């Protein structure tokens, strides 16, 4: 056990104490697994990258934070106004080299789907820069009503 770092309400607490109120918070999103070298590692049980959706005059822009993901590991589809973004962040420690003592970085597969507005066209562009995927979906040009003259 490490030495005491504080006393709260007369109860002595240590950095690794089970009574530490933040212990559960930091451990909640992870699970343990055994690696090839038998050292305990942690991995995120689920990974859902942060997303923002913006509407411009002529397009919708979706940005996704996927730092550490290679563009070859991402697929983007739009079908029936549903934008699907799938990918995988690979575990950089799968080579089994070295003894890993602590690991909080997330990895694994992710998938996000968004129902886009009906005026989304099939024209899509995507780029990956500085860990941010930007998907741009053009809007369909506004259809003007067709005026039909009645013939005699």
Secondary structure, 3 states (H helix, E strand, C coil): CCCEEEEECCEEEECCCCCCCCHHHHHHCEEEEECCCCCEEEEECCCCCCEEEEECCCEEEEEEECCCCCHHHEEEEEECCEEEEEEEECCCCCCCCCCCCCCCCCCEEEEEEEECCCCEEEEEEEEEECCEEEEEEEECCCCCCCCCCCCC
